[in-house]
Amino acid sequence: MLIKILGSGCKKCVTLADNTHQALASLGREAEVVKVTDFAEIAGYGVMSTPALVIDDKVVSVGKVLSSDEIAALVQGQ
């Protein structure tokens, strides 16, 4: 599983990344978590508001910081 955090590296983006790691730990799942800060790549996903969460190349959240529970639910759905 490949999870991407799209954003500039702002506080919200860092929090989303932290929550993603917590979600994976709570599920006992492993995934590669990558931070994407290149605006051309972010725009390539059709994302205009960050932070955004992408799981296996599918945009699942845009413009908000999901809780670890919300992320865990998304990961389980993949």
PDB file with SEQRES, HELIX, SHEET and CRYST1 records, atoms N, CA, C and O in Angstrom:
SEQRES   1 A   78  MET LEU ILE LYS ILE LEU GLY SER GLY CYS LYS LYS CYS          
SEQRES   2 A   78  VAL THR LEU ALA ASP ASN THR HIS GLN ALA LEU ALA SER          
SEQRES   3 A   78  LEU GLY ARG GLU ALA GLU VAL VAL LYS VAL THR ASP PHE          
SEQRES   4 A   78  ALA GLU ILE ALA GLY TYR GLY VAL MET SER THR PRO ALA          
SEQRES   5 A   78  LEU VAL ILE ASP ASP LYS VAL VAL SER VAL GLY LYS VAL          
SEQRES   6 A   78  LEU SER SER ASP GLU ILE ALA ALA LEU VAL GLN GLY GLN          
HELIX    1 AA1 LYS A   11  LEU A   27  1                                  17    
HELIX    2 AA2 PHE A   39  GLY A   44  1                                   6    
HELIX    3 AA3 SER A   68  GLN A   76  1                                   9    
SHEET    1 AA1 4 GLU A  32  VAL A  36  0                                        
SHEET    2 AA1 4 LEU A   2  LEU A   6  1                                        
SHEET    3 AA1 4 ALA A  52  ILE A  55 -1                                        
SHEET    4 AA1 4 LYS A  58  VAL A  62 -1                                        
CRYST1    1.000    1.000    1.000  90.00  90.00  90.00 P 1           1          
ATOM      1  N   MET A   1       0.851  -1.183   0.000  1.00  0.00           N  
ATOM      2  CA  MET A   1       0.000   0.000   0.000  1.00  0.00           C  
ATOM      3  C   MET A   1       0.888   1.234   0.000  1.00  0.00           C  
ATOM      4  O   MET A   1       1.868   1.312   0.742  1.00  0.00           O  
ATOM      5  N   LEU A   2       0.538   2.180  -0.828  1.00  0.00           N  
ATOM      6  CA  LEU A   2       1.267   3.444  -0.918  1.00  0.00           C  
ATOM      7  C   LEU A   2       0.323   4.581  -0.535  1.00  0.00           C  
ATOM      8  O   LEU A   2      -0.726   4.766  -1.151  1.00  0.00           O  
ATOM      9  N   ILE A   3       0.708   5.329   0.478  1.00  0.00           N  
ATOM     10  CA  ILE A   3      -0.093   6.459   0.942  1.00  0.00           C  
ATOM     11  C   ILE A   3       0.722   7.726   0.721  1.00  0.00           C  
ATOM     12  O   ILE A   3       1.890   7.799   1.103  1.00  0.00           O  
ATOM     13  N   LYS A   4       0.095   8.726   0.099  1.00  0.00           N  
ATOM     14  CA  LYS A   4       0.766   9.999  -0.148  1.00  0.00           C  
ATOM     15  C   LYS A   4       0.045  11.110   0.605  1.00  0.00           C  
ATOM     16  O   LYS A   4      -1.183  11.194   0.610  1.00  0.00           O  
ATOM     17  N   ILE A   5       0.845  11.957   1.238  1.00  0.00           N  
ATOM     18  CA  ILE A   5       0.347  13.167   1.876  1.00  0.00           C  
ATOM     19  C   ILE A   5       0.717  14.312   0.945  1.00  0.00           C  
ATOM     20  O   ILE A   5       1.898  14.594   0.744  1.00  0.00           O  
ATOM     21  N   LEU A   6      -0.285  14.971   0.378  1.00  0.00           N  
ATOM     22  CA  LEU A   6      -0.029  16.066  -0.548  1.00  0.00           C  
ATOM     23  C   LEU A   6      -0.134  17.392   0.190  1.00  0.00           C  
ATOM     24  O   LEU A   6      -1.137  17.665   0.850  1.00  0.00           O  
ATOM     25  N   GLY A   7       0.904  18.217   0.075  1.00  0.00           N  
ATOM     26  CA  GLY A   7       0.866  19.524   0.710  1.00  0.00           C  
ATOM     27  C   GLY A   7       2.233  20.160   0.768  1.00  0.00           C  
ATOM     28  O   GLY A   7       3.237  19.559   0.386  1.00  0.00           O  
ATOM     29  N   SER A   8       2.254  21.374   1.247  1.00  0.00           N  
ATOM     30  CA  SER A   8       3.477  22.171   1.256  1.00  0.00           C  
ATOM     31  C   SER A   8       4.406  21.852   2.418  1.00  0.00           C  
ATOM     32  O   SER A   8       5.543  22.323   2.451  1.00  0.00           O  
ATOM     33  N   GLY A   9       3.934  21.056   3.369  1.00  0.00           N  
ATOM     34  CA  GLY A   9       4.722  20.779   4.565  1.00  0.00           C  
ATOM     35  C   GLY A   9       4.270  21.620   5.741  1.00  0.00           C  
ATOM     36  O   GLY A   9       4.970  21.723   6.748  1.00  0.00           O  
ATOM     37  N   CYS A  10       3.101  22.221   5.613  1.00  0.00           N  
ATOM     38  CA  CYS A  10       2.553  23.072   6.677  1.00  0.00           C  
ATOM     39  C   CYS A  10       2.145  22.224   7.890  1.00  0.00           C  
ATOM     40  O   CYS A  10       2.193  20.995   7.846  1.00  0.00           O  
ATOM     41  N   LYS A  11       1.748  22.890   8.955  1.00  0.00           N  
ATOM     42  CA  LYS A  11       1.358  22.207  10.189  1.00  0.00           C  
ATOM     43  C   LYS A  11       0.241  21.195   9.937  1.00  0.00           C  
ATOM     44  O   LYS A  11       0.278  20.094  10.488  1.00  0.00           O  
ATOM     45  N   LYS A  12      -0.739  21.542   9.125  1.00  0.00           N  
ATOM     46  CA  LYS A  12      -1.846  20.621   8.831  1.00  0.00           C  
ATOM     47  C   LYS A  12      -1.341  19.375   8.107  1.00  0.00           C  
ATOM     48  O   LYS A  12      -1.802  18.265   8.372  1.00  0.00           O  
ATOM     49  N   CYS A  13      -0.397  19.568   7.197  1.00  0.00           N  
ATOM     50  CA  CYS A  13       0.159  18.441   6.459  1.00  0.00           C  
ATOM     51  C   CYS A  13       0.933  17.508   7.394  1.00  0.00           C  
ATOM     52  O   CYS A  13       0.836  16.286   7.283  1.00  0.00           O  
ATOM     53  N   VAL A  14       1.692  18.090   8.303  1.00  0.00           N  
ATOM     54  CA  VAL A  14       2.453  17.306   9.272  1.00  0.00           C  
ATOM     55  C   VAL A  14       1.498  16.534  10.187  1.00  0.00           C  
ATOM     56  O   VAL A  14       1.740  15.368  10.497  1.00  0.00           O  
ATOM     57  N   THR A  15       0.423  17.180  10.613  1.00  0.00           N  
ATOM     58  CA  THR A  15      -0.563  16.519  11.472  1.00  0.00           C  
ATOM     59  C   THR A  15      -1.232  15.367  10.737  1.00  0.00           C  
ATOM     60  O   THR A  15      -1.443  14.303  11.319  1.00  0.00           O  
ATOM     61  N   LEU A  16      -1.569  15.566   9.467  1.00  0.00           N  
ATOM     62  CA  LEU A  16      -2.176  14.496   8.672  1.00  0.00           C  
ATOM     63  C   LEU A  16      -1.214  13.313   8.553  1.00  0.00           C  
ATOM     64  O   LEU A  16      -1.637  12.161   8.654  1.00  0.00           O  
ATOM     65  N   ALA A  17       0.056  13.584   8.344  1.00  0.00           N  
ATOM     66  CA  ALA A  17       1.058  12.515   8.258  1.00  0.00           C  
ATOM     67  C   ALA A  17       1.159  11.768   9.588  1.00  0.00           C  
ATOM     68  O   ALA A  17       1.209  10.539   9.607  1.00  0.00           O  
ATOM     69  N   ASP A  18       1.189  12.503  10.693  1.00  0.00           N  
ATOM     70  CA  ASP A  18       1.247  11.883  12.018  1.00  0.00           C  
ATOM     71  C   ASP A  18       0.029  10.999  12.255  1.00  0.00           C  
ATOM     72  O   ASP A  18       0.157   9.877  12.746  1.00  0.00           O  
ATOM     73  N   ASN A  19      -1.149  11.503  11.906  1.00  0.00           N  
ATOM     74  CA  ASN A  19      -2.383  10.741  12.088  1.00  0.00           C  
ATOM     75  C   ASN A  19      -2.388   9.488  11.215  1.00  0.00           C  
ATOM     76  O   ASN A  19      -2.926   8.453  11.610  1.00  0.00           O  
ATOM     77  N   THR A  20      -1.791   9.582  10.035  1.00  0.00           N  
ATOM     78  CA  THR A  20      -1.700   8.427   9.138  1.00  0.00           C  
ATOM     79  C   THR A  20      -0.838   7.340   9.764  1.00  0.00           C  
ATOM     80  O   THR A  20      -1.198   6.163   9.740  1.00  0.00           O  
ATOM     81  N   HIS A  21       0.299   7.737  10.324  1.00  0.00           N  
ATOM     82  CA  HIS A  21       1.184   6.765  10.982  1.00  0.00           C  
ATOM     83  C   HIS A  21       0.479   6.135  12.183  1.00  0.00           C  
ATOM     84  O   HIS A  21       0.614   4.933  12.415  1.00  0.00           O  
ATOM     85  N   GLN A  22      -0.269   6.931  12.948  1.00  0.00           N  
ATOM     86  CA  GLN A  22      -1.014   6.396  14.096  1.00  0.00           C  
ATOM     87  C   GLN A  22      -2.063   5.393  13.635  1.00  0.00           C  
ATOM     88  O   GLN A  22      -2.229   4.342  14.254  1.00  0.00           O  
ATOM     89  N   ALA A  23      -2.770   5.706  12.553  1.00  0.00           N  
ATOM     90  CA  ALA A  23      -3.806   4.816  12.028  1.00  0.00           C  
ATOM     91  C   ALA A  23      -3.203   3.482  11.611  1.00  0.00           C  
ATOM     92  O   ALA A  23      -3.743   2.423  11.931  1.00  0.00           O  
ATOM     93  N   LEU A  24      -2.096   3.535  10.905  1.00  0.00           N  
ATOM     94  CA  LEU A  24      -1.447   2.299  10.465  1.00  0.00           C  
ATOM     95  C   LEU A  24      -0.990   1.467  11.656  1.00  0.00           C  
ATOM     96  O   LEU A  24      -1.135   0.244  11.657  1.00  0.00           O  
ATOM     97  N   ALA A  25      -0.439   2.128  12.667  1.00  0.00           N  
ATOM     98  CA  ALA A  25       0.013   1.420  13.865  1.00  0.00           C  
ATOM     99  C   ALA A  25      -1.157   0.768  14.590  1.00  0.00           C  
ATOM    100  O   ALA A  25      -1.046  -0.369  15.049  1.00  0.00           O  
ATOM    101  N   SER A  26      -2.276   1.476  14.696  1.00  0.00           N  
ATOM    102  CA  SER A  26      -3.434   0.933  15.410  1.00  0.00           C  
ATOM    103  C   SER A  26      -4.029  -0.273  14.684  1.00  0.00           C  
ATOM    104  O   SER A  26      -4.620  -1.154  15.310  1.00  0.00           O  
ATOM    105  N   LEU A  27      -3.868  -0.305  13.355  1.00  0.00           N  
ATOM    106  CA  LEU A  27      -4.375  -1.426  12.554  1.00  0.00           C  
ATOM    107  C   LEU A  27      -3.360  -2.558  12.426  1.00  0.00           C  
ATOM    108  O   LEU A  27      -3.690  -3.653  11.970  1.00  0.00           O  
ATOM    109  N   GLY A  28      -2.122  -2.282  12.834  1.00  0.00           N  
ATOM    110  CA  GLY A  28      -1.067  -3.263  12.647  1.00  0.00           C  
ATOM    111  C   GLY A  28      -0.721  -3.461  11.178  1.00  0.00           C  
ATOM    112  O   GLY A  28      -0.272  -4.535  10.776  1.00  0.00           O  
ATOM    113  N   ARG A  29      -0.931  -2.421  10.383  1.00  0.00           N  
ATOM    114  CA  ARG A  29      -0.671  -2.482   8.939  1.00  0.00           C  
ATOM    115  C   ARG A  29       0.591  -1.700   8.631  1.00  0.00           C  
ATOM    116  O   ARG A  29       0.954  -0.758   9.335  1.00  0.00           O  
ATOM    117  N   GLU A  30       1.247  -2.115   7.563  1.00  0.00           N  
ATOM    118  CA  GLU A  30       2.410  -1.384   7.083  1.00  0.00           C  
ATOM    119  C   GLU A  30       2.093  -0.800   5.720  1.00  0.00           C  
ATOM    120  O   GLU A  30       1.395  -1.412   4.912  1.00  0.00           O  
ATOM    121  N   ALA A  31       2.609   0.372   5.483  1.00  0.00           N  
ATOM    122  CA  ALA A  31       2.436   1.026   4.189  1.00  0.00           C  
ATOM    123  C   ALA A  31       3.577   2.010   4.006  1.00  0.00           C  
ATOM    124  O   ALA A  31       4.165   2.488   4.976  1.00  0.00           O  
ATOM    125  N   GLU A  32       3.878   2.302   2.768  1.00  0.00           N  
ATOM    126  CA  GLU A  32       4.859   3.329   2.469  1.00  0.00           C  
ATOM    127  C   GLU A  32       4.129   4.667   2.501  1.00  0.00           C  
ATOM    128  O   GLU A  32       3.160   4.866   1.768  1.00  0.00           O  
ATOM    129  N   VAL A  33       4.588   5.576   3.344  1.00  0.00           N  
ATOM    130  CA  VAL A  33       3.976   6.901   3.455  1.00  0.00           C  
ATOM    131  C   VAL A  33       4.953   7.914   2.874  1.00  0.00           C  
ATOM    132  O   VAL A  33       6.086   8.043   3.337  1.00  0.00           O  
ATOM    133  N   VAL A  34       4.491   8.635   1.847  1.00  0.00           N  
ATOM    134  CA  VAL A  34       5.341   9.574   1.118  1.00  0.00           C  
ATOM    135  C   VAL A  34       4.721  10.961   1.201  1.00  0.00           C  
ATOM    136  O   VAL A  34       3.514  11.127   1.024  1.00  0.00           O  
ATOM    137  N   LYS A  35       5.557  11.950   1.471  1.00  0.00           N  
ATOM    138  CA  LYS A  35       5.090  13.343   1.448  1.00  0.00           C  
ATOM    139  C   LYS A  35       5.401  13.935   0.081  1.00  0.00           C  
ATOM    140  O   LYS A  35       6.536  13.877  -0.390  1.00  0.00           O  
ATOM    141  N   VAL A  36       4.385  14.501  -0.546  1.00  0.00           N  
ATOM    142  CA  VAL A  36       4.545  15.111  -1.870  1.00  0.00           C  
ATOM    143  C   VAL A  36       4.370  16.620  -1.715  1.00  0.00           C  
ATOM    144  O   VAL A  36       3.303  17.091  -1.323  1.00  0.00           O  
ATOM    145  N   THR A  37       5.424  17.372  -2.027  1.00  0.00           N  
ATOM    146  CA  THR A  37       5.372  18.825  -1.883  1.00  0.00           C  
ATOM    147  C   THR A  37       5.447  19.550  -3.227  1.00  0.00           C  
ATOM    148  O   THR A  37       5.292  20.770  -3.286  1.00  0.00           O  
ATOM    149  N   ASP A  38       5.684  18.802  -4.299  1.00  0.00           N  
ATOM    150  CA  ASP A  38       5.778  19.392  -5.632  1.00  0.00           C  
ATOM    151  C   ASP A  38       4.383  19.774  -6.124  1.00  0.00           C  
ATOM    152  O   ASP A  38       3.519  18.916  -6.303  1.00  0.00           O  
ATOM    153  N   PHE A  39       4.178  21.079  -6.340  1.00  0.00           N  
ATOM    154  CA  PHE A  39       2.838  21.562  -6.685  1.00  0.00           C  
ATOM    155  C   PHE A  39       2.352  21.039  -8.029  1.00  0.00           C  
ATOM    156  O   PHE A  39       1.147  20.876  -8.221  1.00  0.00           O  
ATOM    157  N   ALA A  40       3.262  20.771  -8.967  1.00  0.00           N  
ATOM    158  CA  ALA A  40       2.860  20.212 -10.249  1.00  0.00           C  
ATOM    159  C   ALA A  40       2.300  18.798 -10.060  1.00  0.00           C  
ATOM    160  O   ALA A  40       1.298  18.429 -10.671  1.00  0.00           O  
ATOM    161  N   GLU A  41       2.956  18.023  -9.212  1.00  0.00           N  
ATOM    162  CA  GLU A  41       2.480  16.662  -8.940  1.00  0.00           C  
ATOM    163  C   GLU A  41       1.149  16.698  -8.186  1.00  0.00           C  
ATOM    164  O   GLU A  41       0.248  15.908  -8.464  1.00  0.00           O  
ATOM    165  N   ILE A  42       1.035  17.629  -7.223  1.00  0.00           N  
ATOM    166  CA  ILE A  42      -0.214  17.773  -6.470  1.00  0.00           C  
ATOM    167  C   ILE A  42      -1.349  18.142  -7.415  1.00  0.00           C  
ATOM    168  O   ILE A  42      -2.436  17.569  -7.337  1.00  0.00           O  
ATOM    169  N   ALA A  43      -1.103  19.091  -8.303  1.00  0.00           N  
ATOM    170  CA  ALA A  43      -2.121  19.518  -9.275  1.00  0.00           C  
ATOM    171  C   ALA A  43      -2.490  18.377 -10.215  1.00  0.00           C  
ATOM    172  O   ALA A  43      -3.620  18.307 -10.699  1.00  0.00           O  
ATOM    173  N   GLY A  44      -1.539  17.488 -10.473  1.00  0.00           N  
ATOM    174  CA  GLY A  44      -1.792  16.337 -11.323  1.00  0.00           C  
ATOM    175  C   GLY A  44      -2.873  15.422 -10.772  1.00  0.00           C  
ATOM    176  O   GLY A  44      -3.511  14.680 -11.520  1.00  0.00           O  
ATOM    177  N   TYR A  45      -3.075  15.476  -9.471  1.00  0.00           N  
ATOM    178  CA  TYR A  45      -4.145  14.707  -8.829  1.00  0.00           C  
ATOM    179  C   TYR A  45      -5.470  15.471  -8.841  1.00  0.00           C  
ATOM    180  O   TYR A  45      -6.495  14.957  -8.392  1.00  0.00           O  
ATOM    181  N   GLY A  46      -5.441  16.697  -9.357  1.00  0.00           N  
ATOM    182  CA  GLY A  46      -6.649  17.514  -9.365  1.00  0.00           C  
ATOM    183  C   GLY A  46      -6.914  18.174  -8.030  1.00  0.00           C  
ATOM    184  O   GLY A  46      -8.023  18.642  -7.773  1.00  0.00           O  
ATOM    185  N   VAL A  47      -5.907  18.214  -7.181  1.00  0.00           N  
ATOM    186  CA  VAL A  47      -6.044  18.770  -5.835  1.00  0.00           C  
ATOM    187  C   VAL A  47      -5.668  20.244  -5.859  1.00  0.00           C  
ATOM    188  O   VAL A  47      -4.576  20.612  -6.295  1.00  0.00           O  
ATOM    189  N   MET A  48      -6.581  21.081  -5.388  1.00  0.00           N  
ATOM    190  CA  MET A  48      -6.321  22.519  -5.316  1.00  0.00           C  
ATOM    191  C   MET A  48      -6.280  23.020  -3.879  1.00  0.00           C  
ATOM    192  O   MET A  48      -5.935  24.176  -3.631  1.00  0.00           O  
ATOM    193  N   SER A  49      -6.626  22.168  -2.946  1.00  0.00           N  
ATOM    194  CA  SER A  49      -6.635  22.535  -1.529  1.00  0.00           C  
ATOM    195  C   SER A  49      -5.933  21.437  -0.740  1.00  0.00           C  
ATOM    196  O   SER A  49      -6.303  20.266  -0.813  1.00  0.00           O  
ATOM    197  N   THR A  50      -4.920  21.834   0.010  1.00  0.00           N  
ATOM    198  CA  THR A  50      -4.166  20.856   0.790  1.00  0.00           C  
ATOM    199  C   THR A  50      -4.455  21.032   2.276  1.00  0.00           C  
ATOM    200  O   THR A  50      -4.931  22.096   2.674  1.00  0.00           O  
ATOM    201  N   PRO A  51      -4.193  20.054   3.093  1.00  0.00           N  
ATOM    202  CA  PRO A  51      -3.562  18.785   2.767  1.00  0.00           C  
ATOM    203  C   PRO A  51      -4.544  17.832   2.098  1.00  0.00           C  
ATOM    204  O   PRO A  51      -5.761  17.964   2.225  1.00  0.00           O  
ATOM    205  N   ALA A  52      -3.976  16.876   1.386  1.00  0.00           N  
ATOM    206  CA  ALA A  52      -4.788  15.843   0.746  1.00  0.00           C  
ATOM    207  C   ALA A  52      -4.156  14.494   1.044  1.00  0.00           C  
ATOM    208  O   ALA A  52      -2.951  14.383   1.269  1.00  0.00           O  
ATOM    209  N   LEU A  53      -5.002  13.474   1.038  1.00  0.00           N  
ATOM    210  CA  LEU A  53      -4.552  12.117   1.312  1.00  0.00           C  
ATOM    211  C   LEU A  53      -4.864  11.239   0.104  1.00  0.00           C  
ATOM    212  O   LEU A  53      -5.990  11.211  -0.392  1.00  0.00           O  
ATOM    213  N   VAL A  54      -3.846  10.529  -0.355  1.00  0.00           N  
ATOM    214  CA  VAL A  54      -3.990   9.646  -1.515  1.00  0.00           C  
ATOM    215  C   VAL A  54      -3.591   8.241  -1.076  1.00  0.00           C  
ATOM    216  O   VAL A  54      -2.507   8.036  -0.530  1.00  0.00           O  
ATOM    217  N   ILE A  55      -4.474   7.280  -1.318  1.00  0.00           N  
ATOM    218  CA  ILE A  55      -4.178   5.887  -1.006  1.00  0.00           C  
ATOM    219  C   ILE A  55      -4.177   5.111  -2.310  1.00  0.00           C  
ATOM    220  O   ILE A  55      -5.181   5.062  -3.020  1.00  0.00           O  
ATOM    221  N   ASP A  56      -3.036   4.505  -2.617  1.00  0.00           N  
ATOM    222  CA  ASP A  56      -2.872   3.737  -3.855  1.00  0.00           C  
ATOM    223  C   ASP A  56      -3.378   4.514  -5.069  1.00  0.00           C  
ATOM    224  O   ASP A  56      -4.166   4.001  -5.864  1.00  0.00           O  
ATOM    225  N   ASP A  57      -2.919   5.748  -5.198  1.00  0.00           N  
ATOM    226  CA  ASP A  57      -3.219   6.644  -6.317  1.00  0.00           C  
ATOM    227  C   ASP A  57      -4.681   7.060  -6.417  1.00  0.00           C  
ATOM    228  O   ASP A  57      -5.121   7.518  -7.471  1.00  0.00           O  
ATOM    229  N   LYS A  58      -5.437   6.906  -5.339  1.00  0.00           N  
ATOM    230  CA  LYS A  58      -6.825   7.369  -5.298  1.00  0.00           C  
ATOM    231  C   LYS A  58      -6.932   8.469  -4.238  1.00  0.00           C  
ATOM    232  O   LYS A  58      -6.631   8.239  -3.067  1.00  0.00           O  
ATOM    233  N   VAL A  59      -7.361   9.663  -4.656  1.00  0.00           N  
ATOM    234  CA  VAL A  59      -7.529  10.776  -3.721  1.00  0.00           C  
ATOM    235  C   VAL A  59      -8.738  10.468  -2.838  1.00  0.00           C  
ATOM    236  O   VAL A  59      -9.853  10.303  -3.333  1.00  0.00           O  
ATOM    237  N   VAL A  60      -8.504  10.393  -1.522  1.00  0.00           N  
ATOM    238  CA  VAL A  60      -9.586  10.043  -0.602  1.00  0.00           C  
ATOM    239  C   VAL A  60      -9.987  11.196   0.318  1.00  0.00           C  
ATOM    240  O   VAL A  60     -11.027  11.136   0.975  1.00  0.00           O  
ATOM    241  N   SER A  61      -9.169  12.241   0.367  1.00  0.00           N  
ATOM    242  CA  SER A  61      -9.489  13.394   1.216  1.00  0.00           C  
ATOM    243  C   SER A  61      -8.753  14.619   0.696  1.00  0.00           C  
ATOM    244  O   SER A  61      -7.586  14.543   0.310  1.00  0.00           O  
ATOM    245  N   VAL A  62      -9.456  15.756   0.692  1.00  0.00           N  
ATOM    246  CA  VAL A  62      -8.865  17.009   0.213  1.00  0.00           C  
ATOM    247  C   VAL A  62      -9.248  18.138   1.162  1.00  0.00           C  
ATOM    248  O   VAL A  62     -10.416  18.294   1.517  1.00  0.00           O  
ATOM    249  N   GLY A  63      -8.250  18.925   1.569  1.00  0.00           N  
ATOM    250  CA  GLY A  63      -8.512  20.161   2.291  1.00  0.00           C  
ATOM    251  C   GLY A  63      -8.849  20.042   3.762  1.00  0.00           C  
ATOM    252  O   GLY A  63      -9.308  21.006   4.374  1.00  0.00           O  
ATOM    253  N   LYS A  64      -8.623  18.850   4.346  1.00  0.00           N  
ATOM    254  CA  LYS A  64      -8.893  18.732   5.780  1.00  0.00           C  
ATOM    255  C   LYS A  64      -7.938  17.737   6.414  1.00  0.00           C  
ATOM    256  O   LYS A  64      -7.351  16.886   5.745  1.00  0.00           O  
ATOM    257  N   VAL A  65      -7.803  17.872   7.722  1.00  0.00           N  
ATOM    258  CA  VAL A  65      -6.956  16.967   8.486  1.00  0.00           C  
ATOM    259  C   VAL A  65      -7.856  15.884   9.064  1.00  0.00           C  
ATOM    260  O   VAL A  65      -8.668  16.146   9.951  1.00  0.00           O  
ATOM    261  N   LEU A  66      -7.705  14.681   8.558  1.00  0.00           N  
ATOM    262  CA  LEU A  66      -8.491  13.557   9.062  1.00  0.00           C  
ATOM    263  C   LEU A  66      -7.908  13.053  10.374  1.00  0.00           C  
ATOM    264  O   LEU A  66      -6.701  13.133  10.600  1.00  0.00           O  
ATOM    265  N   SER A  67      -8.773  12.536  11.232  1.00  0.00           N  
ATOM    266  CA  SER A  67      -8.308  11.923  12.472  1.00  0.00           C  
ATOM    267  C   SER A  67      -7.721  10.547  12.152  1.00  0.00           C  
ATOM    268  O   SER A  67      -7.937  10.013  11.064  1.00  0.00           O  
ATOM    269  N   SER A  68      -6.985   9.984  13.094  1.00  0.00           N  
ATOM    270  CA  SER A  68      -6.415   8.660  12.853  1.00  0.00           C  
ATOM    271  C   SER A  68      -7.517   7.623  12.664  1.00  0.00           C  
ATOM    272  O   SER A  68      -7.342   6.679  11.894  1.00  0.00           O  
ATOM    273  N   ASP A  69      -8.653   7.779  13.351  1.00  0.00           N  
ATOM    274  CA  ASP A  69      -9.772   6.845  13.187  1.00  0.00           C  
ATOM    275  C   ASP A  69     -10.358   6.931  11.780  1.00  0.00           C  
ATOM    276  O   ASP A  69     -10.682   5.908  11.177  1.00  0.00           O  
ATOM    277  N   GLU A  70     -10.493   8.150  11.258  1.00  0.00           N  
ATOM    278  CA  GLU A  70     -11.017   8.320   9.902  1.00  0.00           C  
ATOM    279  C   GLU A  70     -10.076   7.699   8.869  1.00  0.00           C  
ATOM    280  O   GLU A  70     -10.519   7.073   7.906  1.00  0.00           O  
ATOM    281  N   ILE A  71      -8.779   7.881   9.082  1.00  0.00           N  
ATOM    282  CA  ILE A  71      -7.792   7.322   8.162  1.00  0.00           C  
ATOM    283  C   ILE A  71      -7.801   5.798   8.248  1.00  0.00           C  
ATOM    284  O   ILE A  71      -7.704   5.115   7.228  1.00  0.00           O  
ATOM    285  N   ALA A  72      -7.918   5.268   9.460  1.00  0.00           N  
ATOM    286  CA  ALA A  72      -7.969   3.811   9.637  1.00  0.00           C  
ATOM    287  C   ALA A  72      -9.146   3.220   8.860  1.00  0.00           C  
ATOM    288  O   ALA A  72      -9.010   2.172   8.230  1.00  0.00           O  
ATOM    289  N   ALA A  73     -10.279   3.879   8.903  1.00  0.00           N  
ATOM    290  CA  ALA A  73     -11.459   3.402   8.161  1.00  0.00           C  
ATOM    291  C   ALA A  73     -11.187   3.397   6.666  1.00  0.00           C  
ATOM    292  O   ALA A  73     -11.582   2.462   5.968  1.00  0.00           O  
ATOM    293  N   LEU A  74     -10.520   4.425   6.167  1.00  0.00           N  
ATOM    294  CA  LEU A  74     -10.184   4.489   4.739  1.00  0.00           C  
ATOM    295  C   LEU A  74      -9.185   3.400   4.345  1.00  0.00           C  
ATOM    296  O   LEU A  74      -9.308   2.789   3.283  1.00  0.00           O  
ATOM    297  N   VAL A  75      -8.210   3.166   5.198  1.00  0.00           N  
ATOM    298  CA  VAL A  75      -7.201   2.134   4.920  1.00  0.00           C  
ATOM    299  C   VAL A  75      -7.854   0.759   4.894  1.00  0.00           C  
ATOM    300  O   VAL A  75      -7.528  -0.065   4.039  1.00  0.00           O  
ATOM    301  N   GLN A  76      -8.765   0.505   5.814  1.00  0.00           N  
ATOM    302  CA  GLN A  76      -9.438  -0.789   5.855  1.00  0.00           C  
ATOM    303  C   GLN A  76     -10.321  -1.002   4.632  1.00  0.00           C  
ATOM    304  O   GLN A  76     -10.546  -2.138   4.215  1.00  0.00           O  
ATOM    305  N   GLY A  77     -10.818   0.082   4.060  1.00  0.00           N  
ATOM    306  CA  GLY A  77     -11.663  -0.007   2.884  1.00  0.00           C  
ATOM    307  C   GLY A  77     -10.893  -0.271   1.599  1.00  0.00           C  
ATOM    308  O   GLY A  77     -11.496  -0.526   0.557  1.00  0.00           O  
ATOM    309  N   GLN A  78      -9.576  -0.214   1.663  1.00  0.00           N  
ATOM    310  CA  GLN A  78      -8.748  -0.416   0.462  1.00  0.00           C  
ATOM    311  C   GLN A  78      -8.404  -1.876   0.273  1.00  0.00           C  
ATOM    312  O   GLN A  78      -7.715  -2.229  -0.684  1.00  0.00           O  
TER     313      GLN A  78                                                      
END                                                                             
